[in-house]
Amino acid sequence: MTSAVTTDTSARPGYGKLLRTPGALGFVLPGFAARLPFGMLTISILLLVQHTTGSYGSAGIVAAVTGISMALSAPLMGIFTDRFGQRAVLIPVVLAHSAAVTGLAALALLGAPVWALALAAVPAGASVPQVGPMVRARWAAKLEGSPLLSTAAAFESVTDEFTFVVGPVLATALCTGVHPAAGLVTEATLTLLGGLLFAARRGTQPKPHAVSATGEKRAFALSYPGLRVLVFAFLGIGAVFGGMQVSLAAFSSEIGNPGANGLLYGVFAAGNMVSGIAMGAVAWKIGPRRRLILGYIGLTAAASVLWAAHSMILLGALGLVVGLFIAPALITGYTMVEQLVPANARTEAFTWLTGSIAFGQALAVILAGRLTDAHGSSYGFLVPMAATALALATLLALRAKLAPKASKAASRIISSSAPSAAPSAAPSAAPSAAPAAPAAAPAAAPAVPSAGARNRVNERGMGHRVPVTVD
């Protein structure tokens, strides 16, 4: 199955060319400022609630409620964004989030019970602005059909990883060095300022799509089978993040070196970042569906041996390998949204994937936490193994759903050896007695290609084969 057609073989994707896209820096920089606080939220809640209650278990419950609320509300936020526009949704959301997080911090400092903190965590999580999907939607709108789209997906994955490396470090420094609530207060402030700045960049936001171009109501993104398969695959990726966070912390405590947790998780995140950078610098010859499956096979294989590591060096090496395989699966999945979902539902589609990661992460934190409490860190690593194996089996069984029907027409190769079509009727002015041309005579001129074929013809003219990316 052909998944993409490249008409310019000399144009290789690259981050420099991506960032030179007109208007790109105008939304990339404020987008980064607006999404950095997301990496601070969970750890800030954990540190504050643990400080006020003295229990990591209670802090974990409040943090998990925040993650689940975000996962459930993200698709709804995406639907509203596609229908009414990013600015119309983002401004009230960042205002609500700042107020909700400030309220949660105040309740924690006042010594409120865990159930009250869990209730306050619901609006705090539900109002997390979906800036990452909004940035991806802007890239998709500007680069539709361009080979740079895969580079943009890689760039966004690296940006996400960077926020998850810098955010927790910044939050930890604030909570331990300034005040236990400083992390949440800073998160709320940065979300408000960064979100308003990003919303102000109106020129690059996709147009709202309340109805389709034909006047029909837009379909929900989850109605497309390919996206449902990706959502299930991203649950497994989220489980890797959640399971690694809990199990690495437990392993570090077991070996008597709690400070090693930051180093081990940093190596894991570094593997993801390095792989993401490499993904965006490669001109791929295989299609995204095959890349997704191959990446997920590697991720599952690496996650399946984590439980057997009993030394810090070995676990660090395995964590690096797991990180290296996350980026290919994650980036390719985001890239496939452009093929599987129409433009009027893409922000919603991206929020389903982001929410799926958050939901998988929250479930893994709970399951891995209970397993590590009862049996040790080795059992906590079974959660990423089981989740990725189940997701891989689903991908293999439903891989046909990931092939967009619209791409079938692109599988034809236009060449000069193709016979031209015969005219449907002779001109009315031609004499009836004119002799017919011999059947074997070559056509005087090449046939004019259809509109769809014309877009696939090499710029150098008819008669040149078009390079094709094979899935």
Buried (B, 14 or more C-beta within 10 A) or exposed (E): BBBBBBBEEEEEBBBEEBEEBEEBEBBBBBBBBBBBBBBBBBBBBBBBBBBBBEEBEBBBBBBBBBBBBBBBBBBBBBBBBBBEBBBBBBBEBBBBBBBBBBBBBEBBBEEBEBEBBBBBBBBBBBBBBBBBBBBBBBBBBBBEEBBBBBBBBBBBBBBBBBBBBEBBBBBBEBBEEEBBBBBBBBBBBBBBBBBBBBBEBEEBBBEBBEEBEEEEEBEBBBEBEBBBBBBBBBBBBBBBBBBBBBBBBBBBBBEEEEEBBBBBBBBBBBBBBBBBBBBBEEBBEEBBBBBBBBBBBBBBBBBBBBBEBEEBEEBBBBBBBBBBBBBBBBBBBBBBBBBBBBBBBBBBBBBBBBBBBBBBBBBBBBBBBBBBEEEBBBBBBBBBBBBBBBBBEBBEEBBEBBBBEEBEEBEBEBEEEBEEEEEEEEEEEEEEEEEEEEEEEEEEEEBEBEEEBEEBBBEEEBEEEBBBBEB
